[in-house]
Amino acid sequence: MNKGTIIKVSGPLIVAGGMKHANMFDVVKVSEYGLIGEIIEMRDDLASIQVYEETSGLGPGEAVETTNMPLSVELAPGIIGGIFDGIQRPLEEMRKISGNTIKRGISVTSIDRNKKWDFKPVKKIGDRVQSGDIIGIVQETVLIEHRIMVSHDLSGTIVQIEEGSFNVTETIAKIENDKNEVKEICMLTKWPVRKQRPFKKKFAPGEPLITGQRSIDTFFPLTKGGISAIPGPFGSGKTVVQHQLAKWSDADIVVYIGCGERGNEMTDVLMEFPQLIDPRSNEPLMKRTVLIANTSDMPVAAREASIYTGITIAEYYRDMGYDVAIMADSTSRWAEALREMSARLEEMPGEEGYPAYLGSRLAQFYERAGKVLTLGSENREGSITAIGAVSPPGGDLSEPVTQSTMRIVKVFWSLDSSLAYARHFPAINWLTSYSLYASKLNSWSDINIAKDYSKLTRDAMRLLQEEANLQEIVRLVGIDALSKSERLVLEAARSLREDFLYQDAMHPFDTYCSVNKRYMLIKTIMDFYYKSKELIKKDIDIEELFKLPVREKIARSRLVEEAQINDHFRKIEEELESQLKHLGEVEA
């Protein structure tokens, strides 16, 4: 290790001299406390360092020691179910050392070195292996099988491999490479957080991530390996939506990053997530979840690192062949950390004080998502789906972070405070949201759900858009000025809003909506519209049409248990046909 000295201290930024021996992004230890920092700028022998801990009390002349290693995360069994800070220090272990407040200079290993894991080899002595090949497995939790892989820079022949109980640093295998060098393999590896993990090939997203949320899956679908953003003001339901996505989406592993969120909100997450039950396995959701907690009162620089820590962990499990969903809440706070560090570096500010490279840094994060063919001879496929929450001040979507995010992401779920105040949840505005994957997924839906599915969704969205236009007329001259067909549009759109788009996250039968239930529900609502449209040509009483008894049953359909879906909708279809026919005969 080589040492320099502090010349200047400016909040989380320090400038050290005598650092010619150091490199960009090296981790350094600052002062006698051993505070963790990272070099973010080099000028001659001067290094600008962002410190991930409190810097109060530091002054010129104190020592700065470089480790000559980049900021890295430890990857091994024991990550799943863990709660870490922004630089992967386990919060529970730090609490044992320093109590409820994190003290400076705490040194804690990210992964428990003492815990034993049962290692089962899947390769044998004499097998030829290459980068990314799985040599054995460890049952990390009841839900996740941890696959031990050959590191990306190693290939050769296995000369030793053992089954048994090992900690993460003990040798489990030995591989002789092409240079006749024998390399020892343990379960623990490290990876620099700012470097993307390699893969063979990236695929174009083509398979939907089923979330169980009707408004998302129907109109604004997300693919496995896709990227999306949830912008919305305070109280619009961002956290609840992310909880629902974590609980119900068909991802194998969830990485949740609380990046600079308010302490009380992060506390809710830390208290609620361990209590959530995975509906598919009835096991605690934490058995397939990693939490990274970095609240707004923690050192601002660690906020910037937390995003990269989370995505690196997600890439590691993707390489095993898992579908991973990563949720960053929120990227606005991360951008604020960038802004503060940029200001202290005295860089030229961009719009609203954010650095000019805000867009490129956001893109660097989101582009690490995707569906890939991993390294190794097994041809495994894995994916990372990135969902970033954005917290625009006052709900202003024109601010720089939201606009930069919109230029990158393919799915935009716009949360609306007016919908939230009207108790319409999820408060996703169907007029301002969009999904660029929707057209690509139409063919998948028509094949795997129903051949008329894409037509139903297009017609339903057109009704909602027509309703918005007609509401302007109603506000000006009243509903009596509308024709029967226009009033039918309003009524059908109201049914779509209240009976389909509204979803109660707290109701046991409505919190999750299966693909079949979603299709049957929208088909029933649209069938009412299609058949009524033909019927009103016969000059029937439109009020009688809206009062048909079957409409009440349609409205309650979203609360029907999954096991009764087919019978329920078959009866509704029969009743609808019968009542419409009777109404037509009476009017005639």
For each residue, the residues with C-beta under 8 A, 3 or more apart:
1: 65 66 67 68
2: 19 21 22 65 66 68
3: 18 63 64 65 66
4: 16 17 18 19 22 45 47 63 64 65 66
5: 16 17 18 60 61 62 63 64
6: 9 14 15 16 30 31 58 59 60 61 62 63 64
7: 15 16 17 46 60
8: 14 15 60
9: 6 13 14 55 58 59 60
10: 13 14 15 344
11: 55 300 340 344
12: 50 51 52 55 299 300 301 340 341 344
13: 9 10 48 49 50 51 301 341 344 345
14: 6 8 9 10 30 37 48 49 51 55 58 64
15: 6 7 8 10 46 47 48 49
16: 4 5 6 7 19 28 46 47 49 64
17: 4 5 7 45 46
18: 3 4 5 45
19: 2 4 16 22 39 42 45 46 47 64 66
20: 44 45
21: 2 66
22: 2 4 19 26 28 39 42 47 66 68
23: 26 39 42 68
24: 39 40 41 42
25: 38 39 40 70 71 192 194
26: 22 23 38 39 66 67 68 69 70
27: 36 37 38 66 67 69 70 71 72
28: 16 22 36 37 38 39 47 49 64 65 66 67
29: 34 35 36 37 64 65 67
30: 6 14 33 34 35 36 37 49 51 55 58 62 63 64 65
31: 6 34 35 58 62 63 64
32: 62 63
33: 30 53 104 105
34: 29 30 31 105 107
35: 29 30 31 51 52 53 54 55 58 104 105
36: 27 28 29 30 51 52 53 87
37: 14 27 28 29 30 49 50 51 52 64 301
38: 25 26 27 28 49 50 52 71 301 305
39: 19 22 23 24 25 26 28 42 47 48 49 66
40: 24 25 48 49 50 341 345
41: 24 47 48 345
42: 19 22 23 24 39 46 47 48
43: 46 48
44: 20
45: 4 17 18 19 20
46: 7 15 16 17 19 42 43
47: 4 15 16 19 22 28 39 41 42 64
48: 13 14 15 39 40 41 42 43 345
49: 13 14 15 16 28 30 37 38 39 40 64
50: 12 13 37 38 40 301 304 341
51: 12 13 14 30 35 36 37 55 299 301
52: 12 35 36 37 38 86 87 299 301 302 305
53: 33 35 36 104 105 299 302
54: 35 104 299
55: 9 11 12 14 30 35 51 58
56:
57:
58: 6 9 14 30 31 35 55 62
59: 6 9 62
60: 5 6 7 8 9
61: 5 6
62: 5 6 30 31 32 58 59
63: 3 4 5 6 30 31 32
64: 3 4 5 6 14 16 19 28 29 30 31 37 47 49
65: 1 2 3 4 28 29 30
66: 1 2 3 4 19 21 22 26 27 28 39
67: 1 26 27 28 29
68: 1 2 22 23 26
69: 26 27 72
70: 25 26 27 192 193 194 195
71: 25 27 38 87 192 193 194 305 308
72: 27 69 190 191 192 193
73: 88 110 190 191 193 309 312 313
74: 88 109 110 111 188 189 190
75: 79 188 189 190 191 312 313 316
76: 79 111 168 187 188 189
77: 111 117 138 140 146 168 187
78: 82 111 112 115 117 140 168
79: 75 76 82 111 140 290 313 316
80: 140 141 144 146 253 287 288 289 290
81: 141 286 287 289 290
82: 78 79 90 290 291
83: 90 91 92 270 291 292 293
84: 88 89 90 91 110 290 291 292 293 309
85: 88 89 91 94 102 292 293 294 298 302 306
86: 52 259 292 294 298 302 303 304 305 306 309
87: 36 52 71 302 305 306 309
88: 73 74 84 85 110 292 309
89: 84 85 93 94 106 108 110
90: 82 83 84 93 94 108 110
91: 83 84 85 94 95 293
92: 83 95 96
93: 89 90 96 97 108
94: 85 89 90 91 97 98 102 106 108
95: 91 92 98 99 100
96: 92 93
97: 93 94 103 106 108
98: 94 95 101 102 103 106
99: 95
100: 95
101: 98
102: 85 94 98 106 298
103: 97 98 106
104: 33 35 53 54
105: 33 34 35 53
106: 89 94 97 98 102 103
107: 34
108: 89 90 93 94 97
109: 74 112 113
110: 73 74 84 88 89 90
111: 74 76 77 78 79 168 188
112: 78 109 115 168
113: 109 167 168 169
114: 167
115: 78 112 167 168
116: 165 166 167
117: 77 78 138 140 146 165 166 167 168 187
118: 138 139 164 165
119: 136 137 138 148 162 163 164 165 166 172 187
120: 136 137 138 163
121: 124 135 136 161 162 163 172 173
122: 134 135 136 137
123: 127 129 133 134 135 136 158 161 173
124: 121 127 158 161
125: 158 159 160 161
126: 157 158
127: 123 124 157 158
128: 155 156 157
129: 123 133 135 150 155 156 157 158 175 377
130: 133 150 155 375 376 377
131: 150 151 152 153 154 155 375 376
132: 149 150 152 319 374 375 376 377
133: 123 129 130 149 150 376 377 378
134: 122 123 137 147 148 149 320 376 378
135: 121 122 123 129 148 149 150 158 161 172 173 185
136: 119 120 121 122 123 147 148 161 163 172 173
137: 119 120 122 134 145 146 147 148
138: 77 117 118 119 120 145 146 148 187
139: 118 142 144 145 146
140: 77 78 79 80 117 144 145 146
141: 80 81 144 283 287 288
142: 139 281 283 287
143: 278 281 283 287 288
144: 80 139 140 141 252 253 287 288 322
145: 137 138 139 140
146: 77 80 117 137 138 139 140 320
147: 134 136 137 320 321
148: 119 134 135 136 137 138 172 185 187
149: 132 133 134 135 319 320 375 376
150: 129 130 131 132 133 135 154 155 175 185 376
151: 131 154 185 189
152: 131 132 197 198 375
153: 131
154: 131 150 151 175 177 183
155: 128 129 130 131 150 175 177 178
156: 128 129 175 176 177 178 183
157: 126 127 128 129 175 176
158: 123 124 125 126 127 129 135 161 173 174 175
159: 125 174 175 176 182
160: 125 173 174
161: 121 123 124 125 135 136 158 172 173 174
162: 119 121 172 173
163: 119 120 121 136
164: 118 119
165: 116 117 118 119
166: 116 117 119 170 172 186 187
167: 113 114 115 116 117 170 187
168: 76 77 78 111 112 113 115 117 186 187 188
169: 113 186 187 188
170: 166 167 186 187
171: 174 184 185 186
172: 119 121 135 136 148 161 162 166 185 186 187
173: 121 123 135 136 158 160 161 162 184 185
174: 158 159 160 161 171 182 183 184 185
175: 129 150 154 155 156 157 158 159 182 183 185
176: 156 157 159 180 181 182 183
177: 154 155 156 180 181 182 183
178: 155 156
179:
180: 176 177
181: 176 177
182: 159 174 175 176 177
183: 154 156 174 175 176 177
184: 171 173 174
185: 135 148 150 151 171 172 173 174 175
186: 166 168 169 170 171 172
187: 76 77 117 119 138 148 166 167 168 169 170 172
188: 74 75 76 111 168 169
189: 74 75 76 151
190: 72 73 74 75
191: 72 73 75 195 197 312 315 316
192: 25 70 71 72 195 312
193: 70 71 72 73 305 308 309 311 312
194: 25 70 71 308
195: 70 191 192
196: 315 368
197: 152 191 312 315 316 318 319
198: 152 375
199: 202 319 372 373 374 375
200: 372 373 374 375
201: 372 373
202: 199 370 371 372 373
203: 206 225 370 371 372 373 381
204: 440
205: 223 224 225 226 370 371 437 440
206: 203 223 440 441 444
207: 223 224 371 444
208: 217 221 222 223 224 437 441 444 445
209: 221 222 223 224 226 249 250 251 323 325 385
210: 217 249 250 515
211: 216 217 222 244 245 248 249
212: 217 244 248 249 511 512 513 514
213: 216 217 241 244 245 248 426 503 513
214: 217 218 500 501 503 513 518 521 558
215: 218 219 220 426 428 430 501 503
216: 211 213 219 220 221 222 413 426 428
217: 208 210 211 212 213 214 221 513 515 518
218: 214 215 221 457 460 500 518 522
219: 215 216 430 433 435 438 457 460 461
220: 215 216 411 412 413 428 433 434 435 438
221: 208 209 216 217 218 411 435 437 438 441
222: 208 209 211 216 226 228 385 387 411 435 437
223: 205 206 207 208 209 226 371 385 437 440 441
224: 205 207 208 209 251 323 371 383 385
225: 203 205 369 370 371 372 383 384 385
226: 205 209 222 223 369 385 386 410 411 437
227: 366 369 385 386 387 388 408 409 410 411
228: 222 385 386 387 388 409 410 411 412 413 435
229: 331 387 388 389 390 402 405 406 409 411 412 413
230: 238 241 242 387 388 389 390 413 415
231: 389 390 391 392 397 402 405 412 413 414 415
232: 236 237 238 389 390 391 392 395 414 415 416 417 427
233: 236 391 392 394 395 415 417
234: 391
235: 417 420
236: 232 233 395 415 416 417 419 420 427
237: 232 240 241 415 420 425 426 427
238: 230 232 241 242 329 330 389 391 415
239: 242 243 265 268 269 329 389
240: 237 243 244 425 426 505
241: 213 230 237 238 244 245 413 415 426 428
242: 230 238 239 245 246 256 327 329 387 389
243: 239 240 246 247 272 273 276 505
244: 211 212 213 240 241 247 248 426 505 511
245: 211 213 241 242 248 249 325 327 387
246: 242 243 249 254 256 273 276 285 289 325 327
247: 243 244 276 278 279 285
248: 211 212 213 244 245 279 511 512
249: 209 210 211 212 245 246 325 385
250: 209 210 323
251: 209 224 254 323 324 325 385
252: 144 288 317 322 323 324
253: 80 144 288 289 290 314 317 322 323 324 325
254: 246 251 285 288 289 290 324 325 326 327
255: 289 290 292 310 311 313 314 324 325 326 327
256: 242 246 269 273 289 290 291 292 326 327 329
257: 292 294 306 307 309 310 326 327 328 329
258: 261 265 266 269 291 292 293 294 295 329
259: 86 292 294 303 306 307 328 329 330 331 333 334
260: 294 295 296 300 303 330 332 333 334 336 337
261: 258 265 266 269 295 296 329 330 333
262: 265 266 295 296
263: 266 267 295 296 297
264: 267 268
265: 239 258 261 262 268 269
266: 258 261 262 263 269 270 293 295
267: 263 264 270 271
268: 239 264 265 271 272
269: 239 256 258 261 265 266 272 273 291 293
270: 83 266 267 273 274 291 293
271: 267 268 274 275
272: 243 268 269 275 276
273: 243 246 256 269 270 276 285 286 289 291
274: 270 271 284 285 286
275: 271 272 284
276: 243 246 247 272 273 284 285 286
277: 282 283 284 285
278: 143 247 281 282 283 284 285 287 288
279: 247 248 282 512
280:
281: 142 143 278 287
282: 277 278 279
283: 141 142 143 277 278 287
284: 274 275 276 277 278 287
285: 246 247 254 273 274 276 277 278 288 289
286: 81 273 274 276 289 291
287: 80 81 141 142 143 144 278 281 283 284
288: 80 141 143 144 252 253 254 278 285
289: 80 81 246 253 254 255 256 273 285 286
290: 79 80 81 82 84 253 254 255 256 310 313
291: 82 83 84 256 258 269 270 273 286
292: 83 84 85 86 88 255 256 257 258 259 306 309 310
293: 83 84 85 91 258 266 269 270
294: 85 86 257 258 259 260 298 302 303 306
295: 258 260 261 262 263 266 298
296: 260 261 262 263 333
297: 263
298: 85 86 102 294 295 302 303
299: 12 51 52 53 54 302 303
300: 11 12 260 303 304 336 337 340 341
301: 12 13 37 38 50 51 52 304 305 337 341
302: 52 53 85 86 87 294 298 299 305 306
303: 86 259 260 294 298 299 300 306 333 334 336 337
304: 50 86 300 301 307 308 334 337 338 341
305: 38 52 71 86 87 193 301 302 308 309
306: 85 86 87 257 259 292 294 302 303 309 310 334
307: 257 259 304 310 311 328 331 334 365
308: 71 193 194 304 305 311 312 365
309: 73 84 86 87 88 193 257 292 305 306 312 313
310: 255 257 290 292 306 307 313 314 326 328
311: 193 255 307 308 314 315 326 365 368 369 384 386
312: 73 75 191 192 193 197 308 309 315 316
313: 73 75 79 255 290 309 310 316 317
314: 253 255 310 311 317 318 324 326 384
315: 191 196 197 311 312 318 319 368 384
316: 75 79 191 197 312 313 319 320
317: 252 253 313 314 320 322 324 382
318: 197 314 315 321 322 323 324 372 374 382 383 384
319: 132 149 197 199 315 316 374 375 380 382
320: 134 146 147 149 316 317 374 380 382
321: 147 318 374 378 380 381 382
322: 144 252 253 317 318 382
323: 209 224 250 251 252 253 318 382 383 385
324: 251 252 253 254 255 314 317 318 382 383 384 385
325: 209 245 246 249 251 253 254 255 384 385 387
326: 254 255 256 257 310 311 314 369 384 385 386 387
327: 242 245 246 254 255 256 257 387 388 389
328: 257 259 307 310 331 334 365 386 387 388 389
329: 238 239 242 256 257 258 259 261 389
330: 238 259 260 261 333 334 388 389 390 391
331: 229 259 307 328 334 335 362 365 388 389 390 401 405
332: 260 335 336 389 390 391 392 401
333: 259 260 261 296 303 330 336 337 391
334: 259 260 303 304 306 307 328 330 331 337 338
335: 331 332 338 339 354 358 362 400 401
336: 260 300 303 332 333 339 340
337: 260 300 301 303 304 333 334 340 341
338: 304 334 335 341 342 354 355 358 361
339: 335 336 342 343 349 353 354 355
340: 11 12 300 336 337 343 344
341: 12 13 40 50 300 301 304 337 338 344 345
342: 338 339 345 347 349 354 355
343: 339 340 346 347 349 353
344: 10 11 12 13 340 341
345: 13 40 41 48 341 342
346: 343
347: 342 343 355 356
348: 356
349: 339 342 343 353 354 355 356
350: 353 354 355 356 358 400
351: 354 400
352: 399 400
353: 339 343 349 350
354: 335 338 339 342 349 350 351 358 400 401
355: 338 339 342 347 349 350 358 361
356: 347 348 349 350
357: 360 361
358: 335 338 350 354 355 361 362 400 401 404
359: 362 363 404 407 408
360: 357 363 364
361: 338 355 357 358 364 365
362: 331 335 358 359 365 366 401 404 405 408
363: 359 360 366 367 408
364: 360 361 367 368
365: 307 308 311 328 331 361 362 368 386 388
366: 227 362 363 369 386 388 408 409
367: 363 364 370
368: 196 311 315 364 365 384 386
369: 225 226 227 311 326 366 383 384 385 386
370: 202 203 205 225 367 383 384
371: 202 203 205 207 223 224 225 381 382 383
372: 199 200 201 202 203 225 318 381 382 383
373: 199 200 201 202 203 379 380 381
374: 132 199 200 318 319 320 321 380 381 382
375: 130 131 132 149 152 198 199 200 319
376: 130 131 132 133 134 149 150 379 380
377: 129 130 132 133
378: 133 134 321
379: 373 376
380: 319 320 321 373 374 376
381: 203 321 371 372 373 374
382: 317 318 319 320 321 322 323 324 371 372 374
383: 224 225 318 323 324 369 370 371 372
384: 225 311 314 315 318 324 325 326 368 369 370
385: 209 222 223 224 225 226 227 228 249 251 323 324 325 326 369
386: 226 227 228 311 326 328 365 366 368 369
387: 222 227 228 229 230 242 245 325 326 327 328
388: 227 228 229 230 327 328 330 331 365 366 405 409
389: 229 230 231 232 238 239 242 327 328 329 330 331 332
390: 229 230 231 232 330 331 332 401 402 405
391: 231 232 233 234 238 330 332 333
392: 231 232 233 332 395 396 397 399 401 402
393: 396 399
394: 233
395: 232 233 236 392 417
396: 392 393 399 402
397: 231 392 402 403 414 432
398: 402 403
399: 352 392 393 396 402 403
400: 335 350 351 352 354 358 403 404
401: 331 332 335 354 358 362 390 392 404 405
402: 229 231 390 392 396 397 398 399 405 406
403: 397 398 399 400 406 407
404: 358 359 362 400 401 407 408
405: 229 231 331 362 388 390 401 402 408 409
406: 229 402 403 409 412
407: 359 403 404
408: 227 359 362 363 366 404 405
409: 227 228 229 366 388 405 406 412
410: 226 227 228 435 436 437
411: 220 221 222 226 227 228 229 434 435 436 437
412: 220 228 229 231 406 409 432 433 434 435
413: 216 220 228 229 230 231 241 428 433
414: 231 232 397 428 429 432 433
415: 230 231 232 233 236 237 238 241 419 420 426 427 428 429
416: 232 236 419 420 427 428 429 432
417: 232 233 235 236 395 420 421 427
418: 421 422
419: 236 415 416 422 424 425 427 428 429
420: 235 236 237 415 416 417 423 424 425 427
421: 417 418
422: 418 419
423: 420
424: 419 420 427 497 501 502
425: 237 240 419 420 502 503 504 505
426: 213 215 216 237 240 241 244 415 503 505
427: 232 236 237 415 416 417 419 420 424
428: 215 216 220 241 413 414 415 416 419 433 501
429: 414 415 416 419 432 433
430: 215 219 433 461 464 501
431: 464 465 468
432: 397 412 414 416 429
433: 219 220 412 413 414 428 429 430
434: 220 411 412 438
435: 219 220 221 222 228 410 411 412 438
436: 410 411 439
437: 205 208 221 222 223 226 410 411 440 441
438: 219 220 221 434 435 441 442
439: 436 442
440: 204 205 206 223 437 443 444
441: 206 208 221 223 437 438 444 445
442: 438 439 445 446 453 454
443: 440 446 447 454
444: 206 207 208 440 441 447 448
445: 208 441 442 448 449 450 453 454 457
446: 442 443 449 450 451 452 453 454
447: 443 444 451
448: 444 445
449: 445 446 453 515 519
450: 445 446 453 519 523
451: 446 447
452: 446 455 456 523
453: 442 445 446 449 450 456 457 519
454: 442 443 445 446 457 458
455: 452 458 459
456: 452 453 459 460 519 522 523 526
457: 218 219 445 453 454 460 461 522
458: 454 455 461 462
459: 455 456 462 463 526 529
460: 218 219 456 457 463 464 496 500 522 525 526
461: 219 430 457 458 464 465
462: 458 459 465 466
463: 459 460 466 467 489 492 493 496 529
464: 430 431 460 461 467 468 493 496 497
465: 431 461 462 468 469
466: 462 463 469 470 489 493
467: 463 464 470 471 489 490 493 494
468: 431 464 465 471 472
469: 465 466 472 473
470: 466 467 473 474 482 486 489 490
471: 467 468 474 475 490
472: 468 469 475 476
473: 469 470 476 477 481 482
474: 470 471 477 478 479 481 482 490
475: 471 472
476: 472 473
477: 473 474 481
478: 474 481
479: 474 482 487 490
480:
481: 473 474 477 478
482: 470 473 474 479 486 487 490
483: 486 487
484: 487 488 536 542
485: 488 489 533 536
486: 470 482 483 489 490
487: 479 482 483 484 490 491 542
488: 484 485 491 492 529 532 533 536 542 545
489: 463 466 467 470 485 486 492 493
490: 467 470 471 474 479 482 486 487 493 494
491: 487 488 494 495 546
492: 463 488 489 495 496 525 526 528 529 532
493: 463 464 466 467 489 490 496 497
494: 467 490 491 497 498
495: 491 492 498 499 500 525 528 551 554 555
496: 460 463 464 492 493 499 500 501 522 525
497: 424 464 493 494 500 501 502
498: 494 495 501 502 555
499: 495 496 502 521 525 554 555 557 558
500: 214 218 460 495 496 497 521 522 525 558
501: 214 215 424 428 430 496 497 498
502: 424 425 497 498 499 558
503: 213 214 215 425 426 510 511 513 558
504: 425 507 510 511
505: 240 243 244 425 426 510 511
506: 511
507: 504 510 511 559
508: 511
509: 559 560 561 562
510: 503 504 505 507 513 558 559
511: 212 244 248 503 504 505 506 507 508
512: 212 248 279
513: 212 213 214 217 503 510 517 518 521 558
514: 212 517 518 562 565
515: 210 217 449 518 519
516: 519 520 565 566
517: 513 514 520 521 560 562 565
518: 214 217 218 513 514 515 521 522
519: 449 450 453 456 515 516 522 523
520: 516 517 523 524 557 565 566 569
521: 214 499 500 513 517 518 524 525 557 558 569
522: 218 456 457 460 496 500 518 519 525 526
523: 450 452 456 519 520 526 527 569
524: 520 521 527 528 554 557 569 572 573 576
525: 460 492 495 496 499 500 521 522 528 529 554
526: 456 459 460 492 522 523 529 530
527: 523 524 530 531 573 576
528: 492 495 524 525 531 532 551 554 576
529: 459 463 488 492 525 526 532 533
530: 526 527 533 534
531: 527 528 534 535 576 577 580
532: 488 492 528 529 535 536 545 580
533: 485 488 529 530 536 537
534: 530 531 537
535: 531 532 538 540 545 580 583 584
536: 484 485 488 532 533 539 540 542 545
537: 533 534
538: 535 584 587 588
539: 536 587
540: 535 536 544 545 583 584 587
541: 544 545 587
542: 484 487 488 536 545 546
543: 546 547
544: 540 541 547 548 583 587
545: 488 532 535 536 540 541 542 548 583
546: 491 542 543 551
547: 543 544 551
548: 544 545 551 576 579 580 583
549: 552 553 575 579
550: 553 554 572 575 576 579
551: 495 528 546 547 548 554 555
552: 549 555 556
553: 549 550 556 557 571 572 575
554: 495 499 524 525 528 550 551 557 572 576
555: 495 498 499 551 552
556: 552 553 559 560
557: 499 520 521 524 553 554 560 568 569 572
558: 214 499 500 502 503 510 513 521
559: 507 509 510 556
560: 509 517 556 557 564 565 568
561: 509 564 565
562: 509 514 517 565
563:
564: 560 561 567 568
565: 514 516 517 520 560 561 562 568 569
566: 516 520 569 570
567: 564 570 571
568: 557 560 564 565 571 572
569: 520 521 523 524 557 565 566 572 573
570: 566 567 573 574
571: 553 567 568 574 575
572: 524 550 553 554 557 568 569 575 576
573: 524 527 569 570 576 577
574: 570 571 577 578
575: 549 550 553 571 572 578 579
576: 524 527 528 531 548 550 554 572 573 579 580
577: 531 573 574 580 581
578: 574 575 581 582
579: 548 549 550 575 576 582 583
580: 531 532 535 548 576 577 583 584
581: 577 578 584 585
582: 578 579 585 586
583: 535 540 544 545 548 579 580 586 587
584: 535 538 540 580 581 587 588
585: 581 582 588
586: 582 583
587: 538 539 540 541 544 583 584
588: 538 584 585
